[in-house]
Amino acid sequence: MAQFQLSGFAIIVGAAGGIGKEVAFTFAEAGAKGVLLADIDYEAAAKVAETSKGLASCPTYRALSVKVDVVDIASVQAMVDLAAKEFGRIDYCVNAAGVDVAEYVPFDQTDPDDYDRVLGINTKGIFLICRAVGKVMQSQEPKQINLGRHGTRDLGRGCIVNVSSALSLCAVPHEVPYTTSKHAVTGITRSFAMDFKAAGIRCNQVCPTWVRTPMYEEECRRNPQTPQIVKNISAVKRPLEPDEVASACLYLCSPSAVYINGTLLTMDSGILVGPS
């Protein structure tokens, strides 16, 4: 369906693995003309970029890779400048980079240095990227797409999706920095949407619970009860797969979602509705 196809250029941050890798693959399959895959692990991002070429449906698809340190202003700006130079415009940006706490400890035992580390990557990083990408999007012309029987639709100047967590909406024990960082992402998402909506730029947030990524595997190692907890409280009896979150990101960037802005898309199988 044309409503769920992409026709522009994207930056995927945190593209070396987990959710970011699946976003890159999904965008290539959906017709993106080019993707810049950014990660602190350049070698891994470059491998994902090469793999994405075999999945692309656009015959002129381009995949570039770059190392980025999301807490470094100059590094973030260099990434955005590269995308703007190579692609000519930035239509989509997905922020999928993130880290967990160093250890699960009560509030009063939380290490302030770990708090700063987690908030820096999970929150400041997204702020810096949104800030730099927003400036580029604001300067480019709005884009239109022909949807066949639905006619031509104005897509605006671009859209951003921040991959966050269901902990944007609630809290769990012993994860103060992580929970705080995810709540803060909501503030960034909504503030960006407020300040840029008049320019035709959208910003939304995806909030999954457990996702089968290396971070989830590490949580299971630290807390062996995690798989059983997920099975007990999730209606689907399993963690999310990365491609399911990637599909949500695709939807929010697609022509079908041009009316969605400043929204949190929760992916929790109904956990936050209440106990069953």
C-alpha positions as CSV (number, residue, x, y, z in Angstrom):
1,M,0.0,0.0,0.0
2,A,1.3,3.4,-1.0
3,Q,0.3,4.8,2.4
4,F,2.9,2.7,4.1
5,Q,5.8,3.3,1.7
6,L,8.7,5.7,2.2
7,S,10.1,7.9,-0.6
8,G,12.8,10.0,1.1
9,F,16.0,9.9,3.0
10,A,16.6,8.9,6.6
11,I,19.0,9.1,9.5
12,I,18.9,6.1,11.9
13,V,20.8,6.6,15.1
14,G,21.8,3.5,17.0
15,A,21.7,1.5,13.8
16,A,24.4,-1.0,14.7
17,G,22.0,-3.5,16.4
18,G,18.8,-4.1,18.2
19,I,15.9,-1.9,17.2
20,G,18.0,0.5,15.1
21,K,19.2,-2.2,12.9
22,E,15.7,-3.4,12.2
23,V,14.5,0.1,11.5
24,A,17.2,0.4,8.9
25,F,16.2,-2.9,7.2
26,T,12.5,-2.0,7.4
27,F,13.0,1.5,5.9
28,A,15.1,0.0,3.0
29,E,12.4,-2.6,2.3
30,A,9.7,0.2,2.4
31,G,11.3,2.2,-0.4
32,A,13.6,4.7,1.3
33,K,16.0,6.3,-1.2
34,G,18.8,6.4,1.3
35,V,19.7,5.8,4.9
36,L,22.5,7.1,7.0
37,L,23.3,4.5,9.7
38,A,24.9,6.2,12.7
39,D,26.3,4.5,15.8
40,I,29.2,4.8,18.3
41,D,30.2,1.4,16.8
42,Y,31.1,2.4,13.2
43,E,32.2,-1.1,12.1
44,A,28.9,-2.7,13.1
45,A,26.9,0.1,11.5
46,A,28.8,-0.3,8.3
47,K,27.9,-4.0,8.2
48,V,24.2,-3.2,8.7
49,A,24.4,-0.6,6.0
50,E,25.8,-3.2,3.6
51,T,23.1,-5.8,4.5
52,S,20.4,-3.2,4.0
53,K,21.4,-2.8,0.3
54,G,20.2,-6.3,-0.4
55,L,16.8,-5.5,1.2
56,A,16.2,-2.2,-0.5
57,S,13.2,-1.9,-2.9
58,C,14.3,1.5,-4.3
59,P,16.7,0.8,-7.3
60,T,18.8,3.9,-6.4
61,Y,19.0,3.2,-2.7
62,R,22.1,4.4,-0.9
63,A,23.3,3.3,2.5
64,L,26.0,5.3,4.3
65,S,27.5,4.8,7.7
66,V,29.1,7.1,10.2
67,K,30.4,7.0,13.8
68,V,28.5,9.3,16.1
69,D,28.8,10.2,19.8
70,V,25.3,11.4,20.6
71,V,26.5,13.5,23.7
72,D,29.0,15.4,21.6
73,I,27.6,18.4,19.8
74,A,30.3,18.4,17.1
75,S,29.8,14.7,16.4
76,V,26.1,15.1,16.1
77,Q,26.4,18.1,13.8
78,A,28.9,16.3,11.6
79,M,26.4,13.4,11.2
80,V,23.6,15.7,10.3
81,D,25.8,17.7,7.9
82,L,26.9,14.5,6.2
83,A,23.3,13.4,5.6
84,A,22.3,16.8,4.3
85,K,25.3,16.9,2.0
86,E,25.0,13.4,0.6
87,F,21.2,13.2,0.4
88,G,20.2,16.8,-0.2
89,R,17.5,16.6,2.5
90,I,16.5,14.7,5.6
91,D,12.9,13.3,5.5
92,Y,13.0,11.0,8.5
93,C,15.1,10.6,11.6
94,V,14.8,7.7,14.1
95,N,16.5,8.0,17.4
96,A,17.1,4.4,18.6
97,A,20.3,4.7,20.6
98,G,20.1,4.1,24.4
99,V,21.7,2.6,27.4
100,D,20.5,1.0,30.7
101,V,21.7,1.6,34.2
102,A,25.0,0.1,35.3
103,E,23.3,-1.7,38.1
104,Y,19.8,-2.1,39.6
105,V,19.9,-0.3,42.9
106,P,17.4,1.6,45.1
107,F,17.0,5.3,44.7
108,D,19.2,6.2,47.6
109,Q,22.0,4.0,46.3
110,T,22.0,5.4,42.7
111,D,25.4,6.5,41.5
112,P,25.2,10.2,40.4
113,D,27.9,9.5,37.7
114,D,25.7,6.7,36.3
115,Y,22.7,9.1,36.4
116,D,24.7,11.6,34.3
117,R,25.8,8.9,31.9
118,V,22.3,7.5,31.3
119,L,20.7,10.9,31.1
120,G,23.4,12.1,28.7
121,I,22.9,9.4,26.2
122,N,19.2,8.7,26.5
123,T,18.1,12.3,26.9
124,K,20.7,14.9,25.9
125,G,21.6,12.8,22.9
126,I,18.1,12.9,21.6
127,F,17.8,16.6,22.3
128,L,21.0,17.4,20.3
129,I,19.9,15.2,17.4
130,C,16.4,16.6,17.2
131,R,17.8,20.2,17.4
132,A,20.3,19.6,14.6
133,V,17.9,17.7,12.4
134,G,15.0,20.1,13.0
135,K,17.1,23.0,11.6
136,V,17.8,21.1,8.4
137,M,14.2,20.0,8.0
138,Q,13.0,23.6,8.6
139,S,15.1,24.8,5.7
140,Q,13.9,22.4,3.1
141,E,10.8,22.4,0.9
142,P,7.7,20.4,1.9
143,K,7.4,17.1,0.2
144,Q,4.3,15.7,-1.6
145,I,3.5,12.2,-2.6
146,N,1.1,10.7,-5.1
147,L,-1.1,8.1,-3.4
148,G,-2.9,6.9,-6.5
149,R,-6.6,6.7,-5.8
150,H,-6.1,8.9,-2.8
151,G,-4.5,11.7,-4.8
152,T,-1.6,13.8,-3.8
153,R,-0.8,14.3,-0.1
154,D,1.4,16.9,1.5
155,L,3.9,15.2,3.8
156,G,5.4,18.3,5.3
157,R,9.1,18.9,5.8
158,G,10.0,15.8,7.7
159,C,9.4,13.7,10.8
160,I,11.3,12.4,13.7
161,V,10.6,9.2,15.8
162,N,12.1,8.9,19.2
163,V,12.4,5.3,20.4
164,S,11.8,5.4,24.1
165,S,10.2,3.0,26.6
166,A,6.9,2.2,28.4
167,L,8.9,3.6,31.4
168,S,8.1,7.0,29.8
169,L,4.7,6.5,31.4
170,C,5.4,4.6,34.6
171,A,8.2,3.4,36.9
172,V,9.8,0.2,38.1
173,P,12.0,-0.3,41.1
174,H,15.8,0.3,41.1
175,E,16.1,2.1,37.7
176,V,16.0,5.8,38.6
177,P,18.3,7.1,35.8
178,Y,16.7,5.0,33.1
179,T,13.1,5.8,34.1
180,T,14.0,9.5,34.5
181,S,15.6,9.6,31.1
182,K,12.6,8.1,29.4
183,H,10.2,10.5,31.0
184,A,12.5,13.3,29.8
185,V,12.3,12.0,26.2
186,T,8.6,12.7,26.3
187,G,9.3,16.3,27.2
188,I,11.7,16.6,24.2
189,T,9.2,14.9,21.9
190,R,6.3,17.1,22.8
191,S,8.3,20.3,23.0
192,F,9.8,19.6,19.5
193,A,6.3,19.0,18.1
194,M,5.0,22.2,19.7
195,D,7.8,24.4,18.3
196,F,8.1,22.8,14.8
197,K,4.5,21.9,14.0
198,A,3.9,25.2,12.2
199,A,6.8,24.4,9.9
200,G,5.2,21.0,8.9
201,I,7.7,18.9,10.9
202,R,6.4,16.1,13.1
203,C,7.9,14.3,16.1
204,N,6.5,11.2,17.8
205,Q,7.6,8.7,20.3
206,V,7.4,4.9,20.4
207,C,7.2,3.4,23.9
208,P,7.7,-0.4,24.0
209,T,8.1,-2.6,27.0
210,W,10.7,-5.4,26.9
211,V,12.2,-5.8,23.4
212,R,14.4,-8.8,22.5
213,T,17.7,-6.9,22.1
214,P,21.1,-7.2,23.7
215,M,19.9,-4.8,26.4
216,Y,17.1,-7.3,27.2
217,E,19.5,-10.2,27.2
218,E,21.7,-8.3,29.7
219,E,18.7,-7.6,31.9
220,C,17.8,-11.3,31.9
221,R,21.4,-12.1,32.9
222,R,21.3,-9.7,35.8
223,N,17.7,-10.7,36.8
224,P,17.0,-14.3,35.8
225,Q,13.3,-13.8,36.8
226,T,12.8,-11.3,33.9
227,P,11.6,-13.9,31.3
228,Q,9.0,-15.3,33.7
229,I,7.8,-11.8,34.6
230,V,7.3,-11.0,31.0
231,K,5.4,-14.2,30.4
232,N,3.2,-13.5,33.5
233,I,2.2,-9.9,32.8
234,S,2.3,-9.6,29.0
235,A,-0.8,-10.7,27.2
236,V,1.3,-12.0,24.3
237,K,3.5,-14.0,26.8
238,R,6.8,-12.8,25.2
239,P,9.0,-9.7,24.7
240,L,8.5,-7.6,21.6
241,E,10.7,-8.4,18.6
242,P,12.8,-5.5,17.2
243,D,11.0,-5.7,13.9
244,E,7.7,-5.0,15.6
245,V,9.1,-1.7,17.0
246,A,10.6,-0.9,13.6
247,S,7.2,-1.4,12.0
248,A,5.8,1.2,14.4
249,C,8.5,3.6,13.4
250,L,7.7,3.0,9.8
251,Y,4.0,3.8,10.4
252,L,4.8,7.0,12.1
253,C,7.1,8.1,9.2
254,S,4.6,7.0,6.5
255,P,2.1,9.1,4.6
256,S,-0.6,7.4,6.8
257,A,0.6,9.3,9.8
258,V,0.8,12.9,8.6
259,Y,-1.9,13.8,11.2
260,I,0.0,12.3,14.1
261,N,2.3,14.7,16.0
262,G,3.5,14.8,19.6
263,T,2.1,11.4,20.3
264,L,3.3,8.5,22.4
265,L,2.6,5.1,20.8
266,T,2.7,2.6,23.6
267,M,3.6,-1.0,22.8
268,D,2.9,-3.0,26.0
269,S,0.2,-5.6,25.1
270,G,-2.2,-3.7,27.5
271,I,0.0,-3.9,30.6
272,L,-0.5,-0.2,31.4
273,V,-4.3,-0.5,31.1
274,G,-4.2,-2.1,34.5
275,P,-3.8,-5.5,36.2
276,S,-5.7,-8.5,34.9
